[in-house]
Amino acid sequence: MSLIESHIASASALLVEAHRSRRRVERLPAELAPSCVEDAYAIQDRVVAALSRSEVTAWKVGAPDAHTTPIAAPILAQDVMASPAIVPADRLHMRGVEVELCYRFQADLPLRASPYTAEEVAEAIGDVLVAIEVVDTRLQEWETCGELWKLADNQINAGLVLGTGTRAWRDLAPTRLAGQLFVNGGLQAEGVGSHALGDPFQLMPWWVNHLVARGRGVRRGDVVTTGTWTGMAFVEPGSEVVARFPGLGEARVTFPL
């Protein structure tokens, strides 16, 4: 059974206050726990409406394998940054980073009754960019609280850094792409063909139709990042992080003290 509206509002208020105060929610009331993905998406909607300084144009999407329904989360407008980016370390409870590929759309995909096909989605994509997802959470119990709470918390997103890329994205061979994570100049992790789905484009038709089903559709300039190639790494204050796909591009972020 889904949460009642007042409980969705209360759960959202907890997360909004945690964002504004930069303090984590220490205790998650059992009666406010999302019971289904629609509860989590409803909480996301309220949090974004309260906090995003302008219209959301960036999202994250992911799935652990091709047999699992993906999940998606918006990224607050003020947390989308061009590389090289600076994120003060004291803004975050933890400094998680992930090396990812991000699709940027060159055409609208408006609301309609029938689902968009994979080819229609591909035609609307303009380029693919190397990205760093910055990961943080407003939940003290994030490791044990359950997946739906994390989804409600915008899938523990704290920012997206957009780097360089290519318009010839259809020519890429994902099984041969190497995603590299450098921290303070040293190679910390590398994954070759290591995306959970093999080809991250597989997530795009689902994501487009997810937005359409939720009454928004896709607009030119929207970006969506698609999951890590190197796992999530935690870095210390003062670190410089570089995500690189050799021959494709890179993104950079520093976390000054």
C-alpha positions as CSV (number, residue, x, y, z in Angstrom):
1,M,0.0,0.0,0.0
2,S,1.3,3.4,-0.9
3,L,2.0,6.1,1.6
4,I,-0.8,8.5,2.3
5,E,-0.3,12.1,1.1
6,S,0.5,13.5,4.6
7,H,3.2,10.9,5.1
8,I,4.8,11.7,1.7
9,A,4.7,15.4,2.7
10,S,6.4,14.6,6.0
11,A,9.1,12.4,4.5
12,S,9.8,15.1,1.9
13,A,10.0,17.8,4.6
14,L,12.7,15.7,6.4
15,L,14.9,15.6,3.4
16,V,14.3,19.3,2.5
17,E,15.3,20.3,6.0
18,A,18.4,18.1,5.8
19,H,19.5,19.8,2.6
20,R,19.0,23.2,4.0
21,S,20.6,22.6,7.4
22,R,23.3,20.4,6.0
23,R,22.5,17.9,8.8
24,R,21.6,14.3,8.2
25,V,18.3,12.8,9.2
26,E,19.4,10.8,12.2
27,R,16.2,8.7,12.5
28,L,13.9,7.7,9.8
29,P,10.3,7.2,11.2
30,A,9.0,3.8,10.1
31,E,5.6,5.2,9.2
32,L,7.2,7.5,6.6
33,A,9.2,4.8,4.8
34,P,8.4,4.6,1.1
35,S,6.6,1.3,0.4
36,C,7.0,1.4,-3.4
37,V,8.9,3.2,-6.1
38,E,6.0,5.6,-6.7
39,D,6.2,6.7,-3.1
40,A,9.9,7.4,-3.7
41,Y,9.3,9.3,-6.9
42,A,6.5,11.4,-5.2
43,I,9.0,12.3,-2.5
44,Q,11.6,13.3,-5.1
45,D,9.1,15.6,-6.8
46,R,8.4,17.5,-3.6
47,V,12.0,17.8,-2.6
48,V,13.0,19.1,-6.1
49,A,10.1,21.6,-6.1
50,A,11.3,23.0,-2.8
51,L,15.0,23.1,-3.5
52,S,15.9,23.4,-7.2
53,R,16.8,26.9,-8.1
54,S,15.6,26.5,-11.6
55,E,14.0,23.8,-13.8
56,V,15.7,20.4,-13.5
57,T,17.5,19.4,-16.7
58,A,19.7,16.6,-15.5
59,W,18.9,13.1,-14.2
60,K,20.7,9.9,-13.2
61,V,19.4,6.5,-14.2
62,G,20.7,3.0,-13.5
63,A,20.1,-0.7,-13.0
64,P,22.3,-3.5,-11.7
65,D,21.6,-5.7,-14.7
66,A,19.5,-5.9,-17.8
67,H,16.7,-7.9,-16.1
68,T,16.0,-5.3,-13.4
69,T,13.7,-2.4,-13.9
70,P,15.9,0.8,-13.8
71,I,15.4,3.6,-11.4
72,A,15.9,7.3,-12.0
73,A,16.4,10.5,-9.9
74,P,16.6,14.2,-10.7
75,I,19.7,16.3,-10.0
76,L,19.1,19.7,-8.6
77,A,19.8,22.4,-11.1
78,Q,22.4,24.2,-8.9
79,D,24.3,20.9,-8.6
80,V,25.1,20.5,-12.3
81,M,28.5,21.9,-13.1
82,A,30.9,22.2,-16.0
83,S,34.3,20.7,-15.7
84,P,36.7,21.7,-14.1
85,A,34.4,22.1,-11.1
86,I,34.9,23.0,-7.5
87,V,32.8,21.5,-4.7
88,P,33.8,22.7,-1.2
89,A,34.5,19.7,1.0
90,D,32.5,21.0,3.9
91,R,29.3,21.0,1.8
92,L,29.3,17.2,1.9
93,H,28.9,14.6,4.5
94,M,30.9,12.2,2.4
95,R,32.7,12.7,-0.9
96,G,31.7,9.8,-3.2
97,V,32.7,10.0,-6.8
98,E,31.8,7.8,-9.8
99,V,33.1,7.8,-13.4
100,E,30.2,7.8,-15.8
101,L,29.0,8.5,-19.3
102,C,26.2,11.1,-19.8
103,Y,23.9,11.5,-22.8
104,R,22.8,15.0,-23.9
105,F,19.7,15.5,-26.0
106,Q,19.6,17.7,-29.1
107,A,15.8,17.4,-29.7
108,D,12.6,17.3,-27.7
109,L,10.7,14.1,-27.1
110,P,7.3,15.5,-26.0
111,L,4.4,13.8,-24.2
112,R,2.5,11.2,-26.3
113,A,0.5,8.1,-25.7
114,S,2.7,5.5,-27.3
115,P,6.2,4.7,-26.0
116,Y,9.3,6.0,-27.7
117,T,11.3,3.4,-29.6
118,A,15.0,3.0,-29.1
119,E,15.7,4.4,-32.5
120,E,13.6,7.5,-31.8
121,V,15.5,8.1,-28.6
122,A,18.9,7.6,-30.4
123,E,18.0,10.2,-33.0
124,A,17.2,12.7,-30.3
125,I,20.6,12.3,-28.6
126,G,23.2,14.9,-29.6
127,D,26.4,13.7,-27.8
128,V,27.8,11.7,-25.0
129,L,30.0,13.3,-22.3
130,V,32.4,12.0,-19.6
131,A,30.9,12.9,-16.2
132,I,31.7,12.6,-12.6
133,E,28.7,12.0,-10.3
134,V,29.3,13.4,-6.8
135,V,27.6,11.2,-4.3
136,D,26.3,12.2,-0.9
137,T,23.3,11.5,1.2
138,R,21.0,13.2,3.7
139,L,20.4,9.9,5.5
140,Q,22.5,8.9,8.5
141,E,21.4,5.3,8.0
142,W,22.0,5.2,4.3
143,E,23.8,1.9,4.3
144,T,21.0,0.1,6.1
145,C,17.8,2.1,5.5
146,G,16.6,0.3,2.4
147,E,16.8,1.1,-1.3
148,L,13.5,3.1,-1.5
149,W,14.7,5.7,1.0
150,K,17.9,6.1,-1.0
151,L,15.8,6.5,-4.2
152,A,13.6,9.1,-2.4
153,D,16.9,10.9,-1.5
154,N,17.5,11.5,-5.2
155,Q,19.4,8.2,-5.2
156,I,22.0,9.8,-2.9
157,N,23.1,12.4,-5.6
158,A,25.0,15.5,-4.7
159,G,26.1,16.8,-8.0
160,L,27.1,16.1,-11.6
161,V,30.2,17.4,-13.3
162,L,30.0,17.5,-17.1
163,G,33.2,17.1,-19.1
164,T,34.2,16.6,-22.8
165,G,32.9,14.0,-25.1
166,T,31.8,13.3,-28.7
167,R,28.9,13.6,-31.0
168,A,30.0,10.3,-32.7
169,W,28.6,8.4,-29.8
170,R,27.1,5.7,-32.0
171,D,30.6,4.7,-33.1
172,L,31.7,3.9,-29.6
173,A,32.2,0.3,-28.6
174,P,31.1,0.2,-24.9
175,T,32.6,-3.3,-24.3
176,R,36.1,-1.8,-25.1
177,L,35.7,1.6,-23.4
178,A,38.0,2.1,-20.4
179,G,36.7,4.3,-17.6
180,Q,39.5,5.6,-15.4
181,L,39.4,7.3,-12.0
182,F,42.4,9.4,-11.0
183,V,42.8,10.9,-7.5
184,N,45.5,13.5,-7.0
185,G,47.2,12.4,-10.2
186,G,47.3,8.7,-9.4
187,L,45.2,6.0,-11.2
188,Q,42.9,4.7,-8.4
189,A,40.5,2.5,-10.5
190,E,39.9,1.4,-14.1
191,G,37.1,-0.6,-15.7
192,V,37.1,-1.8,-19.3
193,G,33.6,-2.5,-20.7
194,S,32.5,-2.5,-17.1
195,H,29.2,-0.8,-17.2
196,A,26.5,-2.9,-15.4
197,L,24.5,-3.2,-18.6
198,G,27.4,-3.4,-21.0
199,D,26.0,-0.6,-23.1
200,P,24.6,2.3,-21.1
201,F,22.4,3.4,-24.0
202,Q,20.1,0.5,-23.0
203,L,18.9,2.7,-20.2
204,M,17.8,5.6,-22.4
205,P,14.5,4.3,-23.9
206,W,13.3,3.4,-20.4
207,W,14.4,6.8,-19.0
208,V,12.7,8.7,-21.8
209,N,9.4,6.8,-21.3
210,H,9.7,7.2,-17.5
211,L,9.7,11.0,-17.9
212,V,6.9,10.9,-20.4
213,A,4.8,8.7,-18.1
214,R,5.4,11.2,-15.3
215,G,4.1,14.1,-17.4
216,R,7.3,15.8,-18.3
217,G,8.9,14.5,-21.5
218,V,12.4,15.2,-22.7
219,R,13.6,18.6,-23.8
220,R,16.6,19.7,-25.9
221,G,19.6,20.1,-23.6
222,D,18.5,17.6,-21.0
223,V,21.3,15.3,-19.8
224,V,21.2,11.9,-18.1
225,T,24.1,10.1,-16.5
226,T,24.0,6.3,-16.6
227,G,26.0,4.7,-13.8
228,T,29.5,4.0,-12.8
229,W,32.3,2.2,-14.6
230,T,34.7,2.1,-11.7
231,G,32.4,1.7,-8.6
232,M,32.0,4.4,-6.0
233,A,35.2,5.8,-4.4
234,F,35.4,8.0,-1.4
235,V,38.0,10.8,-1.4
236,E,39.5,13.1,1.2
237,P,39.0,16.8,1.5
238,G,41.5,18.6,-0.7
239,S,41.4,15.9,-3.4
240,E,41.5,16.5,-7.1
241,V,39.5,13.9,-9.1
242,V,39.7,13.2,-12.8
243,A,37.4,10.9,-14.7
244,R,38.8,9.9,-18.1
245,F,37.8,7.7,-21.0
246,P,41.0,7.6,-23.2
247,G,40.1,8.8,-26.7
248,L,36.8,10.1,-25.6
249,G,37.2,12.8,-23.0
250,E,37.5,13.7,-19.3
251,A,35.9,15.6,-16.4
252,R,37.6,17.2,-13.3
253,V,36.4,18.2,-9.9
254,T,38.3,19.4,-6.8
255,F,37.1,19.3,-3.2
256,P,39.0,22.2,-1.5
257,L,39.1,22.4,2.3
